[in-house]
Amino acid sequence: MKPFLGYLFLANGIIFGIASNSFAKISEGFTKLTPSILCILFMCVTMFSIAKAMSALPVGFAYATYSGLTVTGVVLFAVLKFNQVPNLYGTIGIILIIIGVVMVNYLGKLN
């Protein structure tokens, strides 16, 4: 598989990862049926996409990008949907995560 296709699968995994984590919150501990089913379904799509991405991209790069951008996306979802604004330290942490993702992808090299 070509790296470009790997990045497409990675982007798909990030989008569905954000969605699945958002539905986990909305399901209220899996007590609401529809959000619970969507959470599980989207998590399956997420794992499939990440596995496909890792077949074309280095594991460290793929997972660092997936995890960092998914965490950032879920925080943005929480701010927009639930008005859960992180404090100064949380904001600095999210900025550092984004910086870390950029560093891993553009400055990280494989031996």
Chimera marker file (.cmm) of the C-alpha trace (Angstrom):
<marker_set name="trace">
<marker id="1" x="0.000" y="0.000" z="0.000" r="1" g="1" b="0" radius="0.5"/>
<marker id="2" x="1.269" y="3.481" z="-0.833" r="1" g="1" b="0" radius="0.5"/>
<marker id="3" x="1.900" y="5.996" z="1.979" r="1" g="1" b="0" radius="0.5"/>
<marker id="4" x="-0.758" y="8.376" z="0.607" r="1" g="1" b="0" radius="0.5"/>
<marker id="5" x="-3.413" y="5.704" z="1.047" r="1" g="1" b="0" radius="0.5"/>
<marker id="6" x="-2.044" y="5.063" z="4.532" r="1" g="1" b="0" radius="0.5"/>
<marker id="7" x="-2.559" y="8.717" z="5.412" r="1" g="1" b="0" radius="0.5"/>
<marker id="8" x="-6.130" y="8.537" z="4.089" r="1" g="1" b="0" radius="0.5"/>
<marker id="9" x="-6.812" y="5.550" z="6.352" r="1" g="1" b="0" radius="0.5"/>
<marker id="10" x="-5.145" y="7.433" z="9.207" r="1" g="1" b="0" radius="0.5"/>
<marker id="11" x="-7.372" y="10.473" z="8.658" r="1" g="1" b="0" radius="0.5"/>
<marker id="12" x="-10.411" y="8.178" z="8.565" r="1" g="1" b="0" radius="0.5"/>
<marker id="13" x="-9.286" y="6.559" z="11.809" r="1" g="1" b="0" radius="0.5"/>
<marker id="14" x="-8.871" y="9.946" z="13.484" r="1" g="1" b="0" radius="0.5"/>
<marker id="15" x="-12.322" y="11.127" z="12.392" r="1" g="1" b="0" radius="0.5"/>
<marker id="16" x="-14.026" y="7.933" z="13.533" r="1" g="1" b="0" radius="0.5"/>
<marker id="17" x="-11.926" y="7.914" z="16.733" r="1" g="1" b="0" radius="0.5"/>
<marker id="18" x="-13.207" y="11.358" z="17.640" r="1" g="1" b="0" radius="0.5"/>
<marker id="19" x="-16.757" y="10.284" z="16.807" r="1" g="1" b="0" radius="0.5"/>
<marker id="20" x="-16.546" y="7.051" z="18.818" r="1" g="1" b="0" radius="0.5"/>
<marker id="21" x="-15.156" y="8.817" z="21.889" r="1" g="1" b="0" radius="0.5"/>
<marker id="22" x="-17.838" y="11.478" z="21.573" r="1" g="1" b="0" radius="0.5"/>
<marker id="23" x="-20.563" y="8.828" z="21.437" r="1" g="1" b="0" radius="0.5"/>
<marker id="24" x="-19.006" y="7.174" z="24.504" r="1" g="1" b="0" radius="0.5"/>
<marker id="25" x="-19.745" y="10.385" z="26.432" r="1" g="1" b="0" radius="0.5"/>
<marker id="26" x="-23.216" y="10.787" z="24.929" r="1" g="1" b="0" radius="0.5"/>
<marker id="27" x="-24.123" y="7.151" z="25.723" r="1" g="1" b="0" radius="0.5"/>
<marker id="28" x="-23.865" y="7.975" z="29.456" r="1" g="1" b="0" radius="0.5"/>
<marker id="29" x="-21.963" y="4.839" z="30.410" r="1" g="1" b="0" radius="0.5"/>
<marker id="30" x="-23.622" y="2.703" z="27.710" r="1" g="1" b="0" radius="0.5"/>
<marker id="31" x="-27.077" y="3.289" z="29.196" r="1" g="1" b="0" radius="0.5"/>
<marker id="32" x="-28.461" y="4.817" z="25.970" r="1" g="1" b="0" radius="0.5"/>
<marker id="33" x="-28.830" y="2.271" z="23.183" r="1" g="1" b="0" radius="0.5"/>
<marker id="34" x="-28.279" y="4.258" z="19.974" r="1" g="1" b="0" radius="0.5"/>
<marker id="35" x="-25.157" y="6.161" z="21.073" r="1" g="1" b="0" radius="0.5"/>
<marker id="36" x="-23.767" y="2.940" z="22.571" r="1" g="1" b="0" radius="0.5"/>
<marker id="37" x="-24.176" y="1.041" z="19.297" r="1" g="1" b="0" radius="0.5"/>
<marker id="38" x="-22.673" y="3.915" z="17.304" r="1" g="1" b="0" radius="0.5"/>
<marker id="39" x="-19.737" y="4.120" z="19.722" r="1" g="1" b="0" radius="0.5"/>
<marker id="40" x="-18.944" y="0.414" z="19.299" r="1" g="1" b="0" radius="0.5"/>
<marker id="41" x="-19.446" y="0.511" z="15.532" r="1" g="1" b="0" radius="0.5"/>
<marker id="42" x="-17.274" y="3.598" z="15.095" r="1" g="1" b="0" radius="0.5"/>
<marker id="43" x="-14.554" y="2.105" z="17.304" r="1" g="1" b="0" radius="0.5"/>
<marker id="44" x="-14.459" y="-0.948" z="15.036" r="1" g="1" b="0" radius="0.5"/>
<marker id="45" x="-14.092" y="1.322" z="11.997" r="1" g="1" b="0" radius="0.5"/>
<marker id="46" x="-11.379" y="3.242" z="13.848" r="1" g="1" b="0" radius="0.5"/>
<marker id="47" x="-9.347" y="0.128" z="14.632" r="1" g="1" b="0" radius="0.5"/>
<marker id="48" x="-9.707" y="-1.183" z="11.082" r="1" g="1" b="0" radius="0.5"/>
<marker id="49" x="-8.546" y="2.149" z="9.669" r="1" g="1" b="0" radius="0.5"/>
<marker id="50" x="-5.571" y="2.407" z="12.029" r="1" g="1" b="0" radius="0.5"/>
<marker id="51" x="-4.519" y="-1.165" z="11.245" r="1" g="1" b="0" radius="0.5"/>
<marker id="52" x="-4.657" y="-0.421" z="7.510" r="1" g="1" b="0" radius="0.5"/>
<marker id="53" x="-2.721" y="2.825" z="8.018" r="1" g="1" b="0" radius="0.5"/>
<marker id="54" x="-0.008" y="0.993" z="9.951" r="1" g="1" b="0" radius="0.5"/>
<marker id="55" x="0.507" y="-1.374" z="7.029" r="1" g="1" b="0" radius="0.5"/>
<marker id="56" x="1.689" y="1.598" z="4.930" r="1" g="1" b="0" radius="0.5"/>
<marker id="57" x="3.128" y="3.948" z="7.559" r="1" g="1" b="0" radius="0.5"/>
<marker id="58" x="5.625" y="3.464" z="10.385" r="1" g="1" b="0" radius="0.5"/>
<marker id="59" x="3.813" y="2.359" z="13.541" r="1" g="1" b="0" radius="0.5"/>
<marker id="60" x="5.248" y="5.135" z="15.709" r="1" g="1" b="0" radius="0.5"/>
<marker id="61" x="4.255" y="7.875" z="13.308" r="1" g="1" b="0" radius="0.5"/>
<marker id="62" x="0.790" y="6.464" z="12.677" r="1" g="1" b="0" radius="0.5"/>
<marker id="63" x="-0.073" y="5.870" z="16.324" r="1" g="1" b="0" radius="0.5"/>
<marker id="64" x="1.409" y="9.148" z="17.561" r="1" g="1" b="0" radius="0.5"/>
<marker id="65" x="-0.586" y="11.053" z="14.957" r="1" g="1" b="0" radius="0.5"/>
<marker id="66" x="-3.780" y="9.098" z="15.629" r="1" g="1" b="0" radius="0.5"/>
<marker id="67" x="-3.631" y="9.421" z="19.396" r="1" g="1" b="0" radius="0.5"/>
<marker id="68" x="-2.546" y="13.070" z="19.488" r="1" g="1" b="0" radius="0.5"/>
<marker id="69" x="-5.084" y="14.341" z="16.993" r="1" g="1" b="0" radius="0.5"/>
<marker id="70" x="-7.881" y="12.199" z="18.417" r="1" g="1" b="0" radius="0.5"/>
<marker id="71" x="-7.279" y="13.574" z="21.920" r="1" g="1" b="0" radius="0.5"/>
<marker id="72" x="-7.210" y="17.109" z="20.535" r="1" g="1" b="0" radius="0.5"/>
<marker id="73" x="-10.405" y="16.509" z="18.552" r="1" g="1" b="0" radius="0.5"/>
<marker id="74" x="-12.224" y="15.082" z="21.561" r="1" g="1" b="0" radius="0.5"/>
<marker id="75" x="-11.206" y="18.106" z="23.646" r="1" g="1" b="0" radius="0.5"/>
<marker id="76" x="-12.556" y="20.413" z="20.934" r="1" g="1" b="0" radius="0.5"/>
<marker id="77" x="-15.787" y="18.380" z="20.861" r="1" g="1" b="0" radius="0.5"/>
<marker id="78" x="-16.091" y="18.715" z="24.646" r="1" g="1" b="0" radius="0.5"/>
<marker id="79" x="-15.582" y="22.482" z="24.409" r="1" g="1" b="0" radius="0.5"/>
<marker id="80" x="-18.190" y="22.896" z="21.674" r="1" g="1" b="0" radius="0.5"/>
<marker id="81" x="-20.836" y="20.408" z="22.845" r="1" g="1" b="0" radius="0.5"/>
<marker id="82" x="-20.529" y="20.397" z="26.645" r="1" g="1" b="0" radius="0.5"/>
<marker id="83" x="-18.804" y="23.747" z="27.284" r="1" g="1" b="0" radius="0.5"/>
<marker id="84" x="-15.977" y="21.898" z="29.086" r="1" g="1" b="0" radius="0.5"/>
<marker id="85" x="-13.172" y="24.402" z="28.611" r="1" g="1" b="0" radius="0.5"/>
<marker id="86" x="-9.756" y="23.188" z="29.830" r="1" g="1" b="0" radius="0.5"/>
<marker id="87" x="-7.833" y="25.362" z="32.256" r="1" g="1" b="0" radius="0.5"/>
<marker id="88" x="-4.469" y="26.937" z="31.435" r="1" g="1" b="0" radius="0.5"/>
<marker id="89" x="-2.518" y="23.726" z="32.077" r="1" g="1" b="0" radius="0.5"/>
<marker id="90" x="-4.913" y="21.670" z="29.978" r="1" g="1" b="0" radius="0.5"/>
<marker id="91" x="-4.614" y="24.159" z="27.126" r="1" g="1" b="0" radius="0.5"/>
<marker id="92" x="-0.817" y="24.102" z="27.327" r="1" g="1" b="0" radius="0.5"/>
<marker id="93" x="-0.933" y="20.289" z="27.337" r="1" g="1" b="0" radius="0.5"/>
<marker id="94" x="-3.074" y="20.192" z="24.186" r="1" g="1" b="0" radius="0.5"/>
<marker id="95" x="-0.710" y="22.647" z="22.474" r="1" g="1" b="0" radius="0.5"/>
<marker id="96" x="2.236" y="20.436" z="23.435" r="1" g="1" b="0" radius="0.5"/>
<marker id="97" x="0.434" y="17.384" z="22.031" r="1" g="1" b="0" radius="0.5"/>
<marker id="98" x="-0.052" y="19.168" z="18.709" r="1" g="1" b="0" radius="0.5"/>
<marker id="99" x="3.595" y="20.266" z="18.690" r="1" g="1" b="0" radius="0.5"/>
<marker id="100" x="4.607" y="16.670" z="19.421" r="1" g="1" b="0" radius="0.5"/>
<marker id="101" x="2.553" y="15.323" z="16.525" r="1" g="1" b="0" radius="0.5"/>
<marker id="102" x="4.133" y="17.860" z="14.172" r="1" g="1" b="0" radius="0.5"/>
<marker id="103" x="7.627" y="17.008" z="15.438" r="1" g="1" b="0" radius="0.5"/>
<marker id="104" x="7.114" y="13.264" z="15.066" r="1" g="1" b="0" radius="0.5"/>
<marker id="105" x="5.749" y="13.621" z="11.538" r="1" g="1" b="0" radius="0.5"/>
<marker id="106" x="8.128" y="16.234" z="10.150" r="1" g="1" b="0" radius="0.5"/>
<marker id="107" x="11.292" y="15.963" z="12.221" r="1" g="1" b="0" radius="0.5"/>
<marker id="108" x="11.256" y="12.323" z="13.328" r="1" g="1" b="0" radius="0.5"/>
<marker id="109" x="13.441" y="9.975" z="11.339" r="1" g="1" b="0" radius="0.5"/>
<marker id="110" x="13.663" y="6.196" z="11.218" r="1" g="1" b="0" radius="0.5"/>
<marker id="111" x="17.011" y="4.456" z="11.571" r="1" g="1" b="0" radius="0.5"/>
<link id1="1" id2="2" r="1" g="1" b="0" radius="0.2"/>
<link id1="2" id2="3" r="1" g="1" b="0" radius="0.2"/>
<link id1="3" id2="4" r="1" g="1" b="0" radius="0.2"/>
<link id1="4" id2="5" r="1" g="1" b="0" radius="0.2"/>
<link id1="5" id2="6" r="1" g="1" b="0" radius="0.2"/>
<link id1="6" id2="7" r="1" g="1" b="0" radius="0.2"/>
<link id1="7" id2="8" r="1" g="1" b="0" radius="0.2"/>
<link id1="8" id2="9" r="1" g="1" b="0" radius="0.2"/>
<link id1="9" id2="10" r="1" g="1" b="0" radius="0.2"/>
<link id1="10" id2="11" r="1" g="1" b="0" radius="0.2"/>
<link id1="11" id2="12" r="1" g="1" b="0" radius="0.2"/>
<link id1="12" id2="13" r="1" g="1" b="0" radius="0.2"/>
<link id1="13" id2="14" r="1" g="1" b="0" radius="0.2"/>
<link id1="14" id2="15" r="1" g="1" b="0" radius="0.2"/>
<link id1="15" id2="16" r="1" g="1" b="0" radius="0.2"/>
<link id1="16" id2="17" r="1" g="1" b="0" radius="0.2"/>
<link id1="17" id2="18" r="1" g="1" b="0" radius="0.2"/>
<link id1="18" id2="19" r="1" g="1" b="0" radius="0.2"/>
<link id1="19" id2="20" r="1" g="1" b="0" radius="0.2"/>
<link id1="20" id2="21" r="1" g="1" b="0" radius="0.2"/>
<link id1="21" id2="22" r="1" g="1" b="0" radius="0.2"/>
<link id1="22" id2="23" r="1" g="1" b="0" radius="0.2"/>
<link id1="23" id2="24" r="1" g="1" b="0" radius="0.2"/>
<link id1="24" id2="25" r="1" g="1" b="0" radius="0.2"/>
<link id1="25" id2="26" r="1" g="1" b="0" radius="0.2"/>
<link id1="26" id2="27" r="1" g="1" b="0" radius="0.2"/>
<link id1="27" id2="28" r="1" g="1" b="0" radius="0.2"/>
<link id1="28" id2="29" r="1" g="1" b="0" radius="0.2"/>
<link id1="29" id2="30" r="1" g="1" b="0" radius="0.2"/>
<link id1="30" id2="31" r="1" g="1" b="0" radius="0.2"/>
<link id1="31" id2="32" r="1" g="1" b="0" radius="0.2"/>
<link id1="32" id2="33" r="1" g="1" b="0" radius="0.2"/>
<link id1="33" id2="34" r="1" g="1" b="0" radius="0.2"/>
<link id1="34" id2="35" r="1" g="1" b="0" radius="0.2"/>
<link id1="35" id2="36" r="1" g="1" b="0" radius="0.2"/>
<link id1="36" id2="37" r="1" g="1" b="0" radius="0.2"/>
<link id1="37" id2="38" r="1" g="1" b="0" radius="0.2"/>
<link id1="38" id2="39" r="1" g="1" b="0" radius="0.2"/>
<link id1="39" id2="40" r="1" g="1" b="0" radius="0.2"/>
<link id1="40" id2="41" r="1" g="1" b="0" radius="0.2"/>
<link id1="41" id2="42" r="1" g="1" b="0" radius="0.2"/>
<link id1="42" id2="43" r="1" g="1" b="0" radius="0.2"/>
<link id1="43" id2="44" r="1" g="1" b="0" radius="0.2"/>
<link id1="44" id2="45" r="1" g="1" b="0" radius="0.2"/>
<link id1="45" id2="46" r="1" g="1" b="0" radius="0.2"/>
<link id1="46" id2="47" r="1" g="1" b="0" radius="0.2"/>
<link id1="47" id2="48" r="1" g="1" b="0" radius="0.2"/>
<link id1="48" id2="49" r="1" g="1" b="0" radius="0.2"/>
<link id1="49" id2="50" r="1" g="1" b="0" radius="0.2"/>
<link id1="50" id2="51" r="1" g="1" b="0" radius="0.2"/>
<link id1="51" id2="52" r="1" g="1" b="0" radius="0.2"/>
<link id1="52" id2="53" r="1" g="1" b="0" radius="0.2"/>
<link id1="53" id2="54" r="1" g="1" b="0" radius="0.2"/>
<link id1="54" id2="55" r="1" g="1" b="0" radius="0.2"/>
<link id1="55" id2="56" r="1" g="1" b="0" radius="0.2"/>
<link id1="56" id2="57" r="1" g="1" b="0" radius="0.2"/>
<link id1="57" id2="58" r="1" g="1" b="0" radius="0.2"/>
<link id1="58" id2="59" r="1" g="1" b="0" radius="0.2"/>
<link id1="59" id2="60" r="1" g="1" b="0" radius="0.2"/>
<link id1="60" id2="61" r="1" g="1" b="0" radius="0.2"/>
<link id1="61" id2="62" r="1" g="1" b="0" radius="0.2"/>
<link id1="62" id2="63" r="1" g="1" b="0" radius="0.2"/>
<link id1="63" id2="64" r="1" g="1" b="0" radius="0.2"/>
<link id1="64" id2="65" r="1" g="1" b="0" radius="0.2"/>
<link id1="65" id2="66" r="1" g="1" b="0" radius="0.2"/>
<link id1="66" id2="67" r="1" g="1" b="0" radius="0.2"/>
<link id1="67" id2="68" r="1" g="1" b="0" radius="0.2"/>
<link id1="68" id2="69" r="1" g="1" b="0" radius="0.2"/>
<link id1="69" id2="70" r="1" g="1" b="0" radius="0.2"/>
<link id1="70" id2="71" r="1" g="1" b="0" radius="0.2"/>
<link id1="71" id2="72" r="1" g="1" b="0" radius="0.2"/>
<link id1="72" id2="73" r="1" g="1" b="0" radius="0.2"/>
<link id1="73" id2="74" r="1" g="1" b="0" radius="0.2"/>
<link id1="74" id2="75" r="1" g="1" b="0" radius="0.2"/>
<link id1="75" id2="76" r="1" g="1" b="0" radius="0.2"/>
<link id1="76" id2="77" r="1" g="1" b="0" radius="0.2"/>
<link id1="77" id2="78" r="1" g="1" b="0" radius="0.2"/>
<link id1="78" id2="79" r="1" g="1" b="0" radius="0.2"/>
<link id1="79" id2="80" r="1" g="1" b="0" radius="0.2"/>
<link id1="80" id2="81" r="1" g="1" b="0" radius="0.2"/>
<link id1="81" id2="82" r="1" g="1" b="0" radius="0.2"/>
<link id1="82" id2="83" r="1" g="1" b="0" radius="0.2"/>
<link id1="83" id2="84" r="1" g="1" b="0" radius="0.2"/>
<link id1="84" id2="85" r="1" g="1" b="0" radius="0.2"/>
<link id1="85" id2="86" r="1" g="1" b="0" radius="0.2"/>
<link id1="86" id2="87" r="1" g="1" b="0" radius="0.2"/>
<link id1="87" id2="88" r="1" g="1" b="0" radius="0.2"/>
<link id1="88" id2="89" r="1" g="1" b="0" radius="0.2"/>
<link id1="89" id2="90" r="1" g="1" b="0" radius="0.2"/>
<link id1="90" id2="91" r="1" g="1" b="0" radius="0.2"/>
<link id1="91" id2="92" r="1" g="1" b="0" radius="0.2"/>
<link id1="92" id2="93" r="1" g="1" b="0" radius="0.2"/>
<link id1="93" id2="94" r="1" g="1" b="0" radius="0.2"/>
<link id1="94" id2="95" r="1" g="1" b="0" radius="0.2"/>
<link id1="95" id2="96" r="1" g="1" b="0" radius="0.2"/>
<link id1="96" id2="97" r="1" g="1" b="0" radius="0.2"/>
<link id1="97" id2="98" r="1" g="1" b="0" radius="0.2"/>
<link id1="98" id2="99" r="1" g="1" b="0" radius="0.2"/>
<link id1="99" id2="100" r="1" g="1" b="0" radius="0.2"/>
<link id1="100" id2="101" r="1" g="1" b="0" radius="0.2"/>
<link id1="101" id2="102" r="1" g="1" b="0" radius="0.2"/>
<link id1="102" id2="103" r="1" g="1" b="0" radius="0.2"/>
<link id1="103" id2="104" r="1" g="1" b="0" radius="0.2"/>
<link id1="104" id2="105" r="1" g="1" b="0" radius="0.2"/>
<link id1="105" id2="106" r="1" g="1" b="0" radius="0.2"/>
<link id1="106" id2="107" r="1" g="1" b="0" radius="0.2"/>
<link id1="107" id2="108" r="1" g="1" b="0" radius="0.2"/>
<link id1="108" id2="109" r="1" g="1" b="0" radius="0.2"/>
<link id1="109" id2="110" r="1" g="1" b="0" radius="0.2"/>
<link id1="110" id2="111" r="1" g="1" b="0" radius="0.2"/>
</marker_set>
